[in-house]
Amino acid sequence: MKKNGRKYRKLVREREQKLEKIEQSIIIEREVDGIKTSYLSMAHILSSNPIVYENTNTKRTYLERLASYLKIGGWNKRKYESSMMEAYKKIITGNEEVRVDNGIDYYKNLIVFDLAHFLGYELKELNEKLKNVEKQYLLDFDSSEEDISFSRIINSVTSIRKLRNVQKLLGRDDEKEYAELICKNLSFKKKQPFGIMVTATMSAGKSTFINSLTGKYICLSQNMACTSKIHSIINKPFEDGFSYEYDHDLVMTAGKEELFNDNALNTSDRIYVSTHFQGGLADGRYIIHDSPGVNYSGDHEHKEIADRLIKAKKYNMLIYVMNSTQLATNDEDEHLDFVKQRIGRTPVLFVMNKVDSYDVEEEDIFATMHRQTEYLKKKGFKNPTICPVSARAGYLAKQFVLRKLTRSEERELYNFVDKFEQMGLPRYYGEKFPQIHVEDNEQEEIQLLKNCGLAYIENIIKEYTEGGK
């Protein structure tokens, strides 16, 4: 093959792109305080362990033995493992309902799976420590020739193939289910992370948009929070009923108190939150970065942090959220100029939020879209990708599936249903993005996800994640 030939240049280009992708993945997969973000992208498996419904004495013994294994291995003082231990104590002892009385020997396999889960399934370099743990384990549990050995279970969690083989040997449904959840975690962890940076000026509805992507009330409005932190929101492979938060402390069962109040001891500019995304992005290992609003008058540090994050390019895609009722403002002008100067070849998705504020009988939203496209072209963005959406409508549609809405939320939801049936956004998306197809749904509340534009945005992100243009 000629070194200056077309095929050779193509191979070199493909190799460079592959290396660039790997390097970008390493940058996105950053550690925080010694904790790998890939660990935060794994869901709790404890909900399938009957220990949650055991009697008090068996629960206590289970937790004591698990804690002793961490201590023997020297892992009990590490932040991630000790935080997991605190979560297990809270979940196991917090449930007072007793359904089973199996005795501690019933859990001899499940406790090994839990130990592997605590260690992030990365066990290849821990052989000597695990041998010491195994000695104590053999003293703790009665064993027979039919048992699967401690070492075989431990070794199995390093690969899905090995784990599937052990899963076939497990005798009970709860053990097989535990192995299945670990398979899901392992499979998800092997996926390349995809970083999304979301930026906007104040009042664009950026936090509401992120909540609509996750389907959770996970992100407090920045003008309410007045926080100068970057919130990185990490997807988990399945719903475990819990959110994690790293904000100086790592809490694996975070509630509203932790999620919406900054820890004064966190001297960094970052907070990590982990939850399972509901909707179109549920299957991807996404990390969404929410930066402070760039024109918040109360604190100039907000703009400095957002600008620094954009310049660092530690993301695969930038989503620029615009308030469709306040287009082409001076603040918008300034921030768009900065993004254009710094973004390079990173793709930008422009989201026109709050289109629900339009009067469909009086205003032509499609004419507005055209004007905004021309405005962005003049700012230097070639063929800008613009997506109209009502993030609030999409968020409520997802919440409708998860819980009973309040009366005011119901009224708001069905007002959105009527408005977006008239607005006709699917026609716009069909013309602009013919390769993106979103199925109709007979249930009007679910159909709203399509009609308000959110389902299209999720599919556009997925298409790009999977190599589309």
Sequence and secondary structure as in RCSB ss.txt:
>XXXX:A:sequence
MKKNGRKYRKLVREREQKLEKIEQSIIIEREVDGIKTSYLSMAHILSSNPIVYENTNTKRTYLERLASYLKIGGW
NKRKYESSMMEAYKKIITGNEEVRVDNGIDYYKNLIVFDLAHFLGYELKELNEKLKNVEKQYLLDFDSSEEDISF
SRIINSVTSIRKLRNVQKLLGRDDEKEYAELICKNLSFKKKQPFGIMVTATMSAGKSTFINSLTGKYICLSQNMA
CTSKIHSIINKPFEDGFSYEYDHDLVMTAGKEELFNDNALNTSDRIYVSTHFQGGLADGRYIIHDSPGVNYSGDH
EHKEIADRLIKAKKYNMLIYVMNSTQLATNDEDEHLDFVKQRIGRTPVLFVMNKVDSYDVEEEDIFATMHRQTEY
LKKKGFKNPTICPVSARAGYLAKQFVLRKLTRSEERELYNFVDKFEQMGLPRYYGEKFPQIHVEDNEQEEIQLLK
NCGLAYIENIIKEYTEGGK
>XXXX:A:secstr
  TTSHHHHHHHHHHHHHHHHHHHHHHHS EETTEEHHHHTS   GGG GGGGS HHHHHHHHHHHHHHHHHHT 
TTSHHHHHHHHHHHHHHHH         GGGGHHHHHHHHHHHTTT  TT HHHHHHHHHHHHHHS   TTS  H
HHHHHHTT HHHHHHHHHH  SHHHHHHHHHHHHHHHHHHS  EEEEEEE TTS HHHHHHHHHTSS    HHHH
    EEEEEE SS  S  EEESSSEETT  HHHHTS  TT  SSEEEEEE   STTTTS EEEEE   TT TT T
HHHHHHHHHHHHT SSEEEEEEETTSTT HHHHHHHHHHHHH TTS EEEEEE GGGS TTT  HHHHHHHHHHH
HHHTT SS EEEE  HHHHHHHHHHHHS   HHHHHHHHHHHHHHHHH HHHHHHHH TT      SSHHHHHHH
HTSHHHHHHHHHHHHTT  
